[in-house]
Structures are given as structure tokens and as C-alpha cells.
Amino acid sequence: MPGPQIPNPMKLWLIAASMVALAGSAIAEDSTKLPPELVPLKQRYERDLEIAKQQIIGRYVADLQTALRSAALKRDFPAAQAIQDEISSVSPKEIVLGKWKISWPGGSRELTLRSDGSVFASDLRGKKATWEVTDEKLVLAYGDGHTDTLSLPIDPKGMKGKSWAGPEIAAVKVGQ
């Protein structure tokens, strides 16, 4: 009789992230009647849970990218495609969160894409900026009406797109 099946190590990251998310949603459902003085505690808990989830998913994607490079070096193209499909199956929102360096001819800036859909950059000088993933692109909308777009799939190693000013832009993820 065969022994128990051991899950694929790469899948363990996704399982852990799912467990964190499920635990958070179960607690959130039960806490709708919290006394007002406990609301900040719940908010901190939810923020910490989201950070932990992002870290788990980030490590999972990084491990998948390492496995993808290894498969490509071995010229194991079926494995490389399967790994790429797994990377693509991770929610784009989960991959996109964090710090990105956006470059264009003659300049660059760092943006932090936050889980609430907001964008932070020191050179925005307090102006509101948001991001969203559509079916075709990652859209960065700035408070002054300008919009930059990056083509999908989301790839932390590099993406290309168009600046509101016209030139091509490139984005590389530089941190969590």
C-alpha cells in the first residue's frame, strides 16, 4: 500500500496563504459587533494579516521564479510552462503589491502599490494616485488626471507599458 502523498513544496506556500486568508475572513465575520474601543485592534489585526499574506505569496512567487529559471536552464520546457502557468494563476493583485521602479527615457521613480488601491511616491507631493488591474493592463492613475499603463501579465522581473506623456515605460519590482 502506498504511503501518504507529500504535497509539492511550491504548493505549500499557496496553501499557507489560503489558510491565512480563511482565518482572517472567519474572524472578520464574527467581529461585526465589536465594542468601539476594540475596532483599532481589529484594524491592526487585519493589516498585519494582509502583510503576512503578501509576504507568503511573495516568497511563493520568488520560489516559483527560481524554479522557472532552473527549468529553463535544463531546457525542460514543459516544466517551465507549468511553472509559468502557476505564476500566472496567483492573483495579480497579490503579485503587484509592493515597491516598483518605473523608468522612462530620461528618468525614473519608485512607487509603492498598496493593498487598498492607493499609490505612494514621495514626488507625488500629497496628490492622490491609485492603481487597478484590468483584463488587459495595470493602470496607474494620478490625481492630476494623467494615467500610465503597463501590459499584462504582471511580471515582477519586468513589464512594459505606456506613459501618459507618450514614451514607453518599464517597471521592475524592487521590494515588498
N, C-alpha and C positions, 0 to 999 in steps of 0.2 A: 504494500500500500504506500503510495507516495506521501511524502511529508507535506507540511503546510507550505503554501506558496508565499514567497517573500516578495513584497511589493518592489517595483522598480524604484531605486533610490531617488530618481528625479521626480517621481510622482509623490514622494513623501512631503516635499515642500508644498505642493498644491493641496495635499490632504491637510497639512498643518494650517495653512492659510484658511481653508474652508472651515476647519474646526474653530479657529479664532473668530471668524465672521459669524458662524452659527451661535457661538457662545454670546457674542455681543448682541445679536438680534434677540435672543431669548431673554436676556436681561433687560434689554430696552423695552420689550413688550410688557414686562412685569413692573416696570418702574414709572408708569404713567401717573401714578398718584403719589409721587414723592412729595414730602414737605418742601416748601420753597428753599429752606436752608440747605437741602441736600442736592439741589439742582446743579450748583457748580461742581460738586463732587462727581455727579453723573456725567457732566460735560467733560471733565478732565479724564474720566474713565474712558469715554467714547473716543476722545482724542488720542489717548495712549493706545487704545486698541487699534485704531486706524494706523498709527505709526508702526506698531508691531506687525500688523498685516502687510504694510508696504515693505518692511524690511524682509519679511519672509518671502514675499513674492519677488522682491529684488534679488535676493540670493538665489532663488529658484531660476529666474531668468538668466542670471550670471552663470550658474552651473550649466544650464542648457546651452548657452553660447559657447562655453568651454567645450562641451561635448560636441557641438556642431563643428567647431574648428578641428577637433580631433578626427571626427568622421570625414571631414573634407580632406584633411591631410592623408588619411588612409584610403582616399578615393572610394569610400563606402557611401555612394550617392543615395541609395535607398534609405540608409540610416540618417544621412544628413537631411533628406527631405522630411522624414518622420519627425526629426528633432525640430526642424523649421516649422512644421505644422503645429507642433506642441507650443513653440514660442508664440505663434500666431493665435493659438487658442486662449492664451492668457488674456484677460480683459485688457483692451487698450488703455483704459483709464488707469489700471494698476501699473502699467509699464511707464506711462507718460509722467507720472508724478515725480517731482524732484527738480534738480538744477540742470539746466540746459545751456550750452553756449550756442548762441545764434550768430552766424557770421555772414557778412555780405562783402562785396568788393569795397575795400577801404575801411572796414570796421567790424566790430562785434560787440555783443553784450551778453551778460548772463541773466537768465530768467529763472525763477522758481515757480513751477506749476504746482499749485496746492490742491488738496482734495476737495475743497469747496468750489472749485472752478475759477478761483482768482489767480492772478499772476503777480508776482513781486519782482521788481527790479529797482535798484537804487536810482537809476536815471529816469524813472517814471515820475519822480518828484510828486508823489501823492496822487497822481491821476489813476483812475481805476482801469484795470485791464483784466480780461477774462480769457479762458480757453475752453474749447469743446472739441470732442471728436465726432465728426460726422461720418457718413458712409464712405466718403472719399478722401477726407483730409483732416488734419489737425488745424484748427482755426485759432489764431491769436488775435483777439480784438482789443484795441487800445481805446482808452477813454476819449481820445481826440478824433475818433471816427476812422482811423486807419486800421487795416487788417492785414496780417501776414498769414500765409497758408503753407503747410507742409504736407506733402503727399504721403499717403499710407502705403505700405504698412509702417507702423511705428517701429523704429529700429534705434535703440539707444546708441549703437555704433555710428549712426549717421543717417540723416534724412535730408532730402532736398525739397525746395519749395520756392514760392514767390513772395517777395516783399511788396508792401503797399506802394513803395516807390518804383517798383518795376524790376530791379535786378534779382537774379537768383539768390536764394539764401540757403544756408546749410545749418543743420542743427546736430549737435552731439551731446549726449547726456554726460554730465560731469560730476554728478553727485546725487545723493538721496534727498 
